[in-house]
Amino acid sequence: MNDLLRIKGVLKDEKHSVNILEPKKCPHCKEPNRPDAQFCFRCNFVMSFDAYQADKEEREKKDQEIQGLRKQTQI
């Protein structure tokens, strides 16, 4: 019965537990950061997928604005 509950995600396997208070180490500079860090405070490396997505969307938006301004100045 417990195996079925583990498979469904109701019970967590104790061997694979994650300490949520453990600092995140930056893969780029190896600096310890807060567990909820989005970017490394030392080198500004992206530490989470959400931060990566937000940064990517912001860059795409800025690129579109630049293209629009270029079109306006060419007329």
ABEGO torsion letter per residue (X at the ends): XAAAAAAAGABBBAAABBBAABBBBBAAAGBBBBAABABBAAAGBBABAAAAAAAAAAAAAAAAAAAAAAAAAAX
